[in-house]
């Protein structure tokens, strides 16, 4: 995903963004969510948390065989696209 733009998935439940476009997030504390050989596969559940409240908000894919993107749960953002 190119930086500075986003797309909505087919059912509107996910916003797809560039990893650098999701400030206010932190990696999950559960190491089982952070699997990958040189990045994150995103196949083990949400792996990004809101750094303010700790809510699971997104899944980051950044491994060598995946796209470089963040799938942000649409329910986790406000109308101005800030993480709640």
Secondary structure, DSSP 8 states (H G I E B T S, - for coil): --TT-EEE-TTSSEEEE-GGG-TTEEE-S-GGGS--SSS----SS--EEETTT--EEEEEE-STTS-SEEEEEGGGB-TTS-B-
